[in-house]
Amino acid sequence: MLTTLMLPLQTVFVPLSLWDDFLGFLNTIMQPLYWAVSWILVAFHWFFSLFMDPDWGWTWALSIVLLTMVIRTALIPLFVRQINSSRNMQLLQPKVKALQDKYGADREKLGQETMKLYKEEGVNPMASCLPIVLQAPVFMALFWVLRNTSTGDAMGYFTQDKNLMESLQHAQLMGAQISRTFWPVTQWTAVQTIAAILIVLMVVALFVNQLQLMRKNMPPEAMTGPMAQQQKMMLYVFPLIYLFTGVNIPIGVLFYWLTTNLWTMGQQFLLIHNNPAPNTPAYIDWEERLRARGKDPDAILAKRRGGKKKAAPAAYDPTKVARQSTPATAAAPEDGGASAKRGGGGAVARQAKAQPSSAAQAPPVEAASDQPAKLVVHRQQPTKTSRAKRKS
């Protein structure tokens, strides 16, 4: 009887998994990216098939490599913004630590002062996370298209051509199917050898990327504090995660991960080499290279920031100002009064002869200290008698 009553309840109250609903929704909104990624992969495969065996493993491997390069090229602006934002946050860590030491007991005041510091320095803490969030859907689409297609679950364009999916699934590279994984290991075959080599190269590339960023593009002040400790932890944690998860990733996907890590290494090297963070070993090397070529590092930095290098204010020279402000009166004694007649008659000449030093030095120096731009108006005006003589 109890069993009979429970059957309708079991039929009505079916538990719904929120996680399954979320994955279904995510899969729906990711469909355009699945199609875009798979179409580019198929286009490269078609190109290499013109002069290579379509079912050869290297044909698909090179297609995956070029697909990764195309996607990483499109994401270069986001990568640069992410690096710059992370660098700015690292440079502010000494000031943030000073605020923590000052307002450590008052969490509310500490939060207010920290946000005020970010606003004054023009730094957005979320700016370094936004590029990662925008890149994640693209990387997820590429990963799942390669993984599912290599295991026989077509996605995107491969749903329209089952032959292409089977070609990718059964393609062999040096005796190893690119759809196979390192684990499980029943016996050591070419699959384990190729997968192990790709996993090691992928982990080494990731470790070098993190080490290059910390040693070359971090100032000494940023190497202390919670953010620096987190960076040091990530230096070793992420490679270990790649090492243990790589054994369950198909060889074709490992080609993608290795290519994207090598791309990041080269891209990061160029960024650190040409646009390093201030007060870092890479920045000192960059300044020395520019000065060796006869260039000004400060002017180049100002140009990158959208401005011009400010010229240093010229030192005040009272002697030079005096000479420029009194050309007529200073020349009167030398030319026998001729210039005085041109400047306004005998009164001017007599005044210039009687007081040559005071006319040439005292008024201009006093005016130059207050209003240098008005020195040109401090001249002796002609008298009525001088005008009358000039008319006659």
Buried (B, 14 or more C-beta within 10 A) or exposed (E): EEEEEEEEEEEEEEEEEEEEEEEEEEEEEBEEBBBBBBEBBBBBBEBBBEEBEBBBBBBBBBBBBBBBBBBBEEBEEBBBBBBBBBBBBBBBBBBBBEBBEEBEEEEEEBEEBBEEBBEEEEBBEEBBEBBEEEBEBBBBBBBBBBBBBBEEBBBBBBBEEEEBBBBBBBBBBEEBBBBBBBEEEEEEBBBBBBBBEBBEBBBBBBBBBBEBBBEBBBBEBBBEBEBBEEBEEEBEEBBEEBBEEBBEBBBBBBBBBBBBBBBBBEBBBEBBBEBBBEEBBBBEBBBEEBEEEEEEBEEBBBEEEEEEEEEEEEEEEEEEBBEEBBEBBBBBBEEEBEBBBEBBBBBBBEBBBEEBEEBBBEBBBEBBEEEEEEBEEBBBEBBEEBEEBEEE
